[in-house]
């Protein structure tokens, strides 16, 4: 009897929507990222403090792991969004940018450090 109940519960658990791995292509500040739940991505600086939750509504493509369900937006899907948590803000390594003009003995050196944010994808949600 107990084995029958456990097998029924296991089948029901497998049908729950949070157990199906979902992927999404989300647009964050004009860049596109392929994400799934619990991924960590590094993006350009997001205006949020650390440990805040940020929701991105511009989901361009949503699909399951076996490509059984695929939905693409035109340009984005209205009923899907991605929730992420800001883990940290950081700066990239220094890049040296040099202007140079030949035969004029002109060089100009600048340094550039991009500001970045590390995001942890909490949830790829679908509201059907």
Steps between C-alpha positions, in 0.01 A plus 500: 500500500776742595690424180189577294452835675866590454492417129186712457660792682814464289294511179316810622827665598641439153200678346543818703616797290800591716656162436520555123824682410410817312735715300454857383680748281466827687605847392683697769619847401512427126689172546344154469575220746395134506403423859338232711418480868802526739736633233743778584568754228716811477327796335559872463429706811135473619357784709413296808670447832647167605258219598207676327273305269474627144236392247567502127190499281663489158511123445567439131488118496376239748544123470525179702803274511377251241374777266147363542359843579648793311354852502661800336382855536447775252712674632447367856267263682241688705427222751858402590762666717829420670568582865860542611684596817791743496796325662773760461629796304851493361733665254669325213876499453659813358513532123749728332354698211754668274447763232779507249574707191781384281773741386381766744655363820158521666384243754239536766439237764177452696399236749156340521338282770150369430258482792321166530235328709486131592143367484362172630193387306237413759205411281391475139128553541226433251150640551270318258 
